[in-house]
Amino acid sequence: MAHIQLDNDLPGIRGLMAYRPEIAEPLNLLAETLLRNDNNTLTRGERELIGTYVSYLNDCFFCQNVHGALAGHYMQCDIGEIENIKQDFRSAEISPKMKTLLSIAESVQKGGKQVTSAQIEATKAEGATDIEIHDTVLIAASFCMFNRYVDGLGTWAPQDKQFYVERAPRRAEEGYQSSVYK
């Protein structure tokens, strides 16, 4: 049960957005722009993976599973592969560029000043653009906010990971600006 009376039984951020729809609109626009805008050289799956990894580091069960299922959907891999990436991305079968971007996301999760010039140089050496680095930092920072919003108000989350996997195709189709609290 959430720390406050939400007057709905929706899980995670969905319950919070139903409680405060005027807050939902700008937050969903931010998520839509960062994660789904196709004017981007990072794929939707890669961007979802960044959010998933940061949510994993923040121990936000709801967000890491919602976005992990979406990353898996876009990347056409199963949830087990996403779990492996979360637990050890450095050994995972993802591109060297993605590994360096996840390293930057990991640093942002600890604190923005934890990102080093050496990380940026390594990421650029793997072919990352300034926009990709920018978006990685902003996705990581945004997910820290989203995770703290969800967990700071004590929302509930379905524990069955299949729940998230089954809903990923619909969320991928509808996006974040649809009525997420239906």
C-alpha positions as CSV (number, residue, x, y, z in Angstrom):
1,M,0.0,0.0,0.0
2,A,1.3,3.4,-0.9
3,H,2.4,5.9,1.8
4,I,-0.4,8.2,0.7
5,Q,-4.1,7.5,-0.2
6,L,-4.1,7.3,-4.0
7,D,-7.7,6.3,-4.5
8,N,-6.8,3.7,-7.1
9,D,-5.2,0.3,-7.2
10,L,-2.8,0.9,-10.1
11,P,0.9,-0.2,-9.7
12,G,4.0,2.0,-9.6
13,I,4.1,5.3,-11.4
14,R,0.7,4.6,-13.0
15,G,-1.1,4.9,-9.7
16,L,0.8,8.2,-9.0
17,M,-0.1,9.6,-12.4
18,A,-3.7,8.7,-11.9
19,Y,-3.6,10.5,-8.6
20,R,-2.0,13.6,-10.1
21,P,-2.8,13.7,-13.9
22,E,-1.5,17.3,-14.2
23,I,1.9,15.9,-13.2
24,A,1.5,12.9,-15.5
25,E,1.3,15.0,-18.6
26,P,4.8,16.6,-18.4
27,L,6.4,13.5,-17.0
28,N,5.0,11.4,-19.8
29,L,6.1,13.9,-22.4
30,L,9.6,13.7,-21.0
31,A,9.6,9.9,-21.1
32,E,8.1,9.9,-24.6
33,T,10.7,12.4,-25.9
34,L,13.7,10.6,-24.3
35,L,12.6,7.0,-25.0
36,R,10.5,7.0,-28.1
37,N,11.5,9.9,-30.3
38,D,12.8,8.4,-33.5
39,N,15.0,11.4,-34.3
40,N,17.7,9.6,-32.4
41,T,20.7,7.4,-33.3
42,L,20.2,5.2,-30.2
43,T,17.5,2.7,-30.7
44,R,14.4,2.6,-28.5
45,G,15.7,-0.6,-27.1
46,E,19.0,0.9,-26.2
47,R,17.3,3.9,-24.5
48,E,15.0,1.6,-22.6
49,L,18.0,-0.4,-21.5
50,I,19.7,2.7,-20.1
51,G,16.5,3.4,-18.0
52,T,16.3,-0.3,-17.0
53,Y,19.9,-0.4,-15.8
54,V,19.6,2.8,-13.8
55,S,16.3,1.5,-12.3
56,Y,18.1,-1.8,-11.4
57,L,20.9,0.2,-9.7
58,N,18.3,2.2,-7.8
59,D,16.5,-1.1,-6.8
60,C,13.2,0.1,-8.3
61,F,11.5,-3.1,-9.0
62,F,8.5,-1.6,-10.9
63,C,10.6,0.6,-13.3
64,Q,13.4,-1.9,-14.0
65,N,10.8,-4.5,-15.0
66,V,8.5,-2.3,-17.0
67,H,11.4,-0.8,-19.0
68,G,13.3,-4.1,-19.0
69,A,10.4,-5.8,-20.7
70,L,10.2,-2.9,-23.2
71,A,13.9,-3.1,-23.9
72,G,13.5,-6.8,-24.5
73,H,10.6,-6.2,-26.8
74,Y,12.4,-3.7,-28.9
75,M,15.7,-5.6,-28.9
76,Q,13.9,-8.9,-29.6
77,C,15.4,-10.7,-26.7
78,D,13.9,-12.4,-23.6
79,I,13.8,-11.1,-20.1
80,G,16.6,-13.4,-19.1
81,E,19.0,-11.6,-21.4
82,I,17.9,-8.3,-20.0
83,E,18.5,-9.7,-16.5
84,N,22.0,-10.7,-17.5
85,I,22.8,-7.3,-18.9
86,K,21.6,-5.6,-15.7
87,Q,23.7,-7.9,-13.6
88,D,26.9,-7.7,-15.7
89,F,26.7,-5.5,-18.8
90,R,30.4,-5.5,-19.2
91,S,30.3,-9.2,-20.1
92,A,27.0,-9.1,-22.0
93,E,26.7,-9.4,-25.7
94,I,26.0,-5.8,-26.4
95,S,28.0,-3.3,-28.4
96,P,31.2,-1.8,-27.0
97,K,29.5,1.6,-27.4
98,M,26.5,0.5,-25.4
99,K,28.8,-0.8,-22.7
100,T,30.5,2.6,-22.4
101,L,27.1,4.4,-22.4
102,L,25.9,2.1,-19.6
103,S,29.1,2.9,-17.7
104,I,28.2,6.6,-17.9
105,A,24.6,5.9,-16.8
106,E,26.1,4.0,-13.8
107,S,28.1,7.0,-12.9
108,V,25.2,9.4,-13.2
109,Q,23.1,7.1,-10.9
110,K,25.8,7.6,-8.2
111,G,25.9,11.4,-8.9
112,G,26.4,13.6,-11.9
113,K,29.9,14.6,-10.9
114,Q,30.9,10.9,-11.0
115,V,31.0,11.0,-14.8
116,T,34.7,11.4,-15.8
117,S,36.4,12.8,-18.9
118,A,38.0,9.4,-19.4
119,Q,34.5,7.8,-19.6
120,I,33.4,10.4,-22.2
121,E,36.6,9.9,-24.2
122,A,36.1,6.1,-24.1
123,T,32.5,6.4,-25.2
124,K,33.5,8.7,-28.1
125,A,36.3,6.3,-29.1
126,E,33.5,3.6,-29.5
127,G,31.6,5.9,-31.8
128,A,29.2,7.6,-29.5
129,T,28.0,11.1,-30.6
130,D,27.6,14.1,-28.3
131,I,23.8,13.7,-28.6
132,E,24.0,10.0,-27.5
133,I,26.1,11.0,-24.5
134,H,23.8,13.8,-23.7
135,D,20.7,11.6,-23.9
136,T,22.3,8.9,-21.9
137,V,23.0,11.3,-19.1
138,L,19.5,12.8,-19.2
139,I,17.8,9.4,-19.4
140,A,19.9,8.2,-16.4
141,A,19.1,11.4,-14.4
142,S,15.4,11.2,-15.3
143,F,15.2,7.6,-14.2
144,C,16.7,8.5,-10.9
145,M,13.9,10.9,-10.4
146,F,11.2,8.5,-11.7
147,N,12.6,5.7,-9.4
148,R,12.6,7.9,-6.3
149,Y,9.0,9.1,-7.1
150,V,7.8,5.5,-7.4
151,D,9.7,4.2,-4.4
152,G,9.5,7.3,-2.2
153,L,5.7,7.1,-2.1
154,G,5.8,3.4,-1.5
155,T,3.8,2.2,-4.5
156,W,3.2,-1.4,-5.1
157,A,4.5,-3.5,-8.0
158,P,3.4,-6.9,-9.4
159,Q,6.1,-9.4,-8.5
160,D,5.5,-11.7,-11.5
161,K,8.0,-10.5,-14.2
162,Q,5.8,-12.1,-16.9
163,F,3.2,-9.4,-16.0
164,Y,5.6,-6.8,-17.5
165,V,6.6,-8.9,-20.5
166,E,3.0,-9.4,-21.5
167,R,2.2,-5.7,-21.4
168,A,5.4,-4.5,-23.2
169,P,3.9,-4.8,-26.8
170,R,1.0,-2.6,-25.9
171,R,3.1,0.0,-24.2
172,A,5.5,-0.1,-27.2
173,E,2.6,0.5,-29.5
174,E,0.8,3.2,-27.4
175,G,3.8,5.0,-26.0
176,Y,4.0,7.1,-22.8
177,Q,1.6,9.9,-23.7
178,S,-1.4,7.6,-24.0
179,S,-3.6,7.4,-20.9
180,V,-1.1,5.4,-18.8
181,Y,-3.6,5.1,-15.9
182,K,-6.4,3.3,-17.9
